[in-house]
């Protein structure tokens, strides 16, 4: 269960990073709304990064509880 949530969070993070890369390439081309789009993407990236960190923490807790 935790690994599924982690995989989903990582997938969303990869998608967000791809979107940021596209936004940055557009920024060089037109510059207009790219600044606003980049700001939105930064917020989304922070949320995804926090989600991944939380999921990794949960996974660490699960692994700590496994017998050695």
N, C-alpha and C positions, 0 to 999 in steps of 0.2 A: 504494500500500500504506500509506504513512504517513498519507495523507489519510483513508483508510477507518478506520484506528485512531483518528485524531483525531476524526472524525465520531462514532464509537461512544462515545468517551470524553465528548464534549460532550453526546451524548444521555443518557448515564448521569448526567452532572452536572445536566442540566435535570430529569430525573426525581427526583433527590435533592432538588433545591431545591423542587420541587413537594411532595414529601413533607414537607419541613421546614415549608413554609407551612401544610400541613394540620395538622401536629403543633402548630404555634404557635396556630392557631385553636382546636384542641381544648383546648390548655392553658388558654386563657381560660375554657373551658366547664367542664372537670372538674378540671384541675390534678393529679390523682393520679399516674398512670403517665406523664404527658406529660414530666416531667422526665427520666425514664430514657430514654424514646423520643428526646427531643431530644439527649441525650448520645450515644446510638448514632448518630443522624443526623449529628451534628457530626463524629464519627470517620469515617463514610462520606464525608462531604463533603470532609474533609481528604485522604482517599485519592484521591478523584476529582480533586480540584484538583491533587494531585501528579502524577497520571497525565496530566492535560491539559498540565501544565507540561513533563513529559518528552516528550510527543508534539510539542509546539510546538518544543522544542529540537531534536528529530530532524528536524522539518520545516525549521527554520532551517539545519541542517547540509546537508540535501538541496538546498535552494535555493542555498546558498553554493557548492555544487559545480557548479551549472548554468553553462554558458557564457553570457556577457553579450552 
